[in-house]
């Protein structure tokens, strides 16, 4: 899921990555909305709220929305910085480090979300975590996959569906176009599934719902290791 990079990376790798982490984003998004009334997987809406508060002379409130955007930016910055730093060192997977920080961020919200912690602080941490995830997925998939927001996906999907009507002139182009459509539909589907399932869980378990997201991230982090171990074991058994 994370091990293959560049030309070694194919459609199947991106599909696995997209389904798992878009599900996580859906869970985080609905948790932020229902518990904090804050969008925590993207920053587009926060610019509108910032402008609204400026127009209404609510300058103190407008600063909060600026900080939301900065939290997401900081997460993306830290994620990419860690990838660059550890890509120059002999480590098993450079992606373990940003995923680990995302997991710790979610655990922070789970722990302090059950107390009287400031809601804005929890929102900052969730936005930071989603900034980490978005940059991570962008880097590993060569900008093919986005999991934390759907606006660009629906735009690209609309374009590709229109191109499908005219049918590409060659078979390879047609297959690539259909794969792109299926990938985007998978991301959208799993984001919705994560949001709906998360919504029901939040009603019962509140921020503990994010434990499901943590579990998914741990599975994603060790997926390559377990798959590689399975392949090596299978080869050994076949030689006997």
C-alpha positions in Angstrom: 0.0 0.0 0.0 2.8 2.4 0.9 5.9 0.4 -0.1 5.6 0.9 -3.9 6.7 4.3 -5.3 7.1 5.9 -8.6 6.8 3.6 -11.6 6.6 0.6 -9.4 3.2 1.9 -8.1 0.1 0.8 -9.9 -3.7 1.2 -9.9 -4.3 -1.6 -7.4 -1.9 0.0 -4.8 -3.8 3.3 -5.1 -7.2 1.6 -4.9 -6.2 0.0 -1.6 -4.8 3.3 -0.2 -7.9 5.3 -1.4 -10.5 2.9 0.2 -8.8 2.6 3.6 -7.9 6.3 4.1 -11.0 7.9 2.6 -13.0 5.7 5.1 -10.8 7.2 7.9 -11.4 10.7 6.6 -15.1 10.2 6.6 -15.0 9.0 10.2 -12.9 12.0 11.3 -15.1 14.5 9.3 -18.4 13.4 10.8 -16.9 13.2 14.3 -15.7 16.8 14.0 -19.1 18.0 12.7 -21.2 16.2 15.3 -19.0 16.8 18.3 -17.5 20.2 17.6 -19.6 21.6 14.8 -16.4 22.1 12.8 -15.3 20.7 9.4 -12.0 18.9 10.1 -11.0 17.3 6.8 -10.7 20.4 4.6 -10.2 24.2 4.9 -12.4 25.6 2.1 -15.4 26.4 4.2 -13.3 28.0 6.9 -12.3 30.8 4.5 -16.0 31.7 4.1 -16.5 31.7 7.9 -13.4 33.9 8.2 -14.8 36.4 5.7 -18.2 36.4 7.4 -16.7 37.2 10.8 -14.5 40.0 9.3 -17.6 41.6 7.7 -19.5 41.3 11.0 -16.5 42.9 12.8 -16.0 39.7 14.9 -12.2 39.8 14.6 -11.5 37.5 17.5 -13.7 34.8 16.1 -12.2 35.2 12.6 -8.7 34.4 14.0 -9.9 31.0 15.0 -10.7 30.1 11.4 -7.2 31.3 10.4 -5.8 29.0 13.0 -7.9 26.1 11.6 -6.3 26.7 8.2 -2.8 26.9 9.7 -3.3 23.7 11.6 -4.1 21.8 8.4 -1.2 23.5 6.6 1.2 22.6 9.5 0.0 18.9 9.3 0.8 18.8 5.6 4.1 20.5 6.1 5.2 18.1 8.9 4.1 15.1 6.9 6.1 16.0 3.9 9.1 17.1 6.0 9.2 13.7 7.7 9.0 11.9 4.4 11.9 13.9 3.0 14.0 13.6 6.2 13.6 9.8 6.5 13.8 9.1 2.8 17.5 9.8 3.1 17.9 7.2 5.9 17.9 3.4 5.8 14.5 2.9 7.3 11.9 0.2 6.3 9.2 2.7 5.4 9.3 6.5 5.6 5.5 6.6 5.8 5.4 5.0 9.2 6.4 8.3 10.8 3.6 10.6 9.5 1.0 7.8 10.1 2.3 7.4 13.6 1.8 11.1 14.3 -1.7 11.0 12.8 -2.5 8.1 15.1 -1.2 10.0 18.1 -3.2 13.0 17.2 -6.4 11.0 17.0 -5.6 9.4 20.3 -5.1 12.8 21.8 -8.6 13.8 20.7 -10.1 10.5 22.0 -8.5 11.0 25.4 -9.1 14.7 25.9 -12.4 14.7 24.0 -14.1 13.0 27.0 -13.0 15.8 29.3 -13.7 19.6 29.4 -10.9 20.2 26.8 -11.3 23.3 24.7 -13.2 22.4 21.5 -11.1 24.6 19.3 -7.9 22.8 20.5 -9.5 19.5 19.5 -10.5 20.9 16.1 -6.9 22.1 15.6 -5.6 18.6 16.3 -8.1 16.9 13.9 -7.2 19.4 11.2 -3.5 18.8 11.8 -4.1 15.0 11.5 -6.0 15.4 8.3 -3.3 17.7 6.9 -0.8 14.9 7.6 -3.0 12.3 5.9 -3.7 14.5 2.8 0.0 15.2 2.2 1.0 11.6 2.9 -1.5 10.2 0.4 -0.6 12.9 -2.2 3.1 12.0 -1.9 2.8 8.3 -2.0 0.3 8.2 -4.9 2.0 10.8 -7.0 -1.0 13.2 -6.6 -3.4 10.6 -7.9 -5.3 10.0 -4.7 -7.0 12.6 -2.4 -8.9 11.3 0.6 -9.8 14.2 2.9 -12.1 16.2 0.6 -14.4 15.6 -2.3 -14.7 18.8 -4.3 -11.9 18.2 -6.7 -12.9 14.5 -7.0 -16.4 15.4 -8.1 -15.0 17.9 -10.6 -12.5 15.3 -12.1 -15.3 12.7 -12.0 -17.6 14.9 -14.0 -14.9 15.6 -16.6 -14.0 11.9 -16.9 -17.6 10.8 -17.2 -18.1 13.3 -20.1 -15.0 11.9 -21.8 -16.3 8.4 -21.4 -19.3 9.3 -23.7 -17.0 10.0 -26.6 -14.9 6.8 -26.0 -11.1 7.2 -26.2 -9.6 6.2 -29.6 -7.4 3.4 -28.2 -8.0 0.5 -25.7 -5.3 1.6 -23.3 -6.8 5.1 -23.0 -10.2 3.7 -22.4 -8.9 1.4 -19.7 -7.0 4.2 -18.0 -10.1 6.5 -18.1 -12.4 3.8 -16.6 -9.8 3.0 -13.8 -9.7 6.8 -13.0 -13.5 6.8 -12.7 -13.6 3.7 -10.6 -10.9 5.0 -8.3 -12.8 8.3 -7.7 -16.1 6.4 -7.1 -14.3 4.2 -4.6 -12.9 7.2 -2.6 -16.4 8.9 -2.6 -18.1 5.6 -1.6 -15.7 4.9 1.3 -15.8 8.5 2.5 -19.6 8.3 2.6 -19.5 4.9 4.3 -17.1 6.2 6.9 -19.3 9.3 7.5 -22.5 7.4 7.9 -21.1 4.6 10.0 -19.2 7.2 12.1 -22.3 9.2 12.5 -24.2 6.3 14.2 -21.1 5.5 16.3 -20.7 9.1 17.4 -24.2 9.1 18.8 -23.3 6.3 21.1 -19.5 6.5 21.7 -18.7 10.2 21.0 -15.0 10.7 20.3 -14.2 7.1 21.0 -15.5 6.5 17.5 -12.1 7.6 16.3 -10.7 4.4 17.7 -12.1 2.8 14.5 -10.0 5.3 12.5 -6.9 4.5 14.6 -7.4 0.8 13.9 -7.7 1.4 10.2 -4.5 3.4 10.2 -2.6 0.7 12.1 -3.8 -1.9 9.6 -2.6 0.4 6.7 0.7 0.9 8.4 1.5 -2.8 8.8 -0.3 -4.0 5.6 2.9 -4.1 3.5 4.9 -5.9 6.2 2.3 -8.6 6.7 1.8 -9.0 2.9 5.5 -9.3 2.3 5.9 -11.8 5.2 3.0 -13.9 3.7 4.7 -13.8 0.2 8.0 -14.9 1.6 6.4 -17.7 3.6 4.5 -18.9 0.6 7.7 -19.0 -1.5 9.5 -21.1 1.2 6.7 -23.6 1.4 6.5 -23.9 -2.4 10.3 -24.8 -2.5 9.8 -27.7 0.0 
